[in-house]
Amino acid sequence: MRLVILSGLSGSGKSIALHMLEDLDYYCVDNLPVGLLRAFVDHTVASSLPLYDRTAVGVDARNDPDEIAAVPEVMGSLRGRVQCELIFLTADEDILLKRYAETRRKHPLSGRNLSLRAAIQRERELLSPIVDASDLIIDTTRTNVHQLREMVRERVDRRTEQRLSLTFSSFAYKHGVPRDADFVFDARALPNPYWDLSLRNYTGKDAPVISFLDGQESVQRMLADLVAFLERWIPELVKSNRSYLTVAIGCTGGQHRSVYLVEKLAQHFRQMHELVLTHHNELPG
């Protein structure tokens, strides 16, 4: 049995992710009290029905705070019985405020004499034990509905037991560091194709920029250093039963250097890992 525990901040896309898993034929239960999680697994495992072979459970801040705090301990007890992973969705506060303004929905904690901003901050505090125990954190700040659904398909559904889901992600420092990165590397010291007017409108996936960066000694040194570092440490993470790893590469605008490095790293590590994905925060699609 595979059990996905899905949690996240209200407005971060948790319902969308859970619906996507349901579309992928997971048996889904939303807002199950944490105190019933063990009993639920007892029932599904004992039943031996194929219906429960792939199950997803939504857990959110409407649970009792003490039950939320117990999630890491509950997860530890379940992992000895089923293939179990904890996924958490998050987003920047201003984005959450904007989404609530657009949908005009009520925040689940806003009825406790709290403003919307205070409710979001309180929810983040309540769910911090789940964040700390998560196998995968997905930052949806700059992700639309279709991208999130595809991310769930690629990162969660396609991952098989004992296989690492490895994602290389490019981003722009001017928009901040992604919350969901495990390793973050800074490419801003490298030669910038942006300052060559003939290259400015291309990206790190286009041949002119690739040719330019291929010829830069400092770029190749950084690429070699990144490969060596990750080749050394990824196997150690696999030994510790790590399910997901996100490596983020940033540059000023997220268009050229970081994109180039992400594509090169993904190309290299696909030779030794089954599930290697790329994500470019600043490129369309």
WOKA-V215150 format. One record per helix or strand. SS is the DSSP state (H for helix, E for strand). FROM is the first residue (numbers start at 1). LEN is the number of residues. If there is no record, write none. Layout:
BEGIN
ss:SS from:FROM len:LEN
ss:SS from:FROM len:LEN
END
This chain:
BEGIN
ss:E from:2 len:7
ss:H from:14 len:10
ss:E from:27 len:3
ss:H from:34 len:14
ss:H from:50 len:3
ss:E from:54 len:6
ss:H from:65 len:5
ss:H from:71 len:8
ss:E from:83 len:8
ss:H from:93 len:11
ss:H from:116 len:11
ss:H from:128 len:6
ss:E from:136 len:4
ss:H from:145 len:13
ss:E from:165 len:8
ss:H from:173 len:3
ss:E from:183 len:4
ss:H from:193 len:3
ss:H from:207 len:8
ss:H from:217 len:23
ss:E from:244 len:8
ss:H from:257 len:13
ss:E from:275 len:6
END
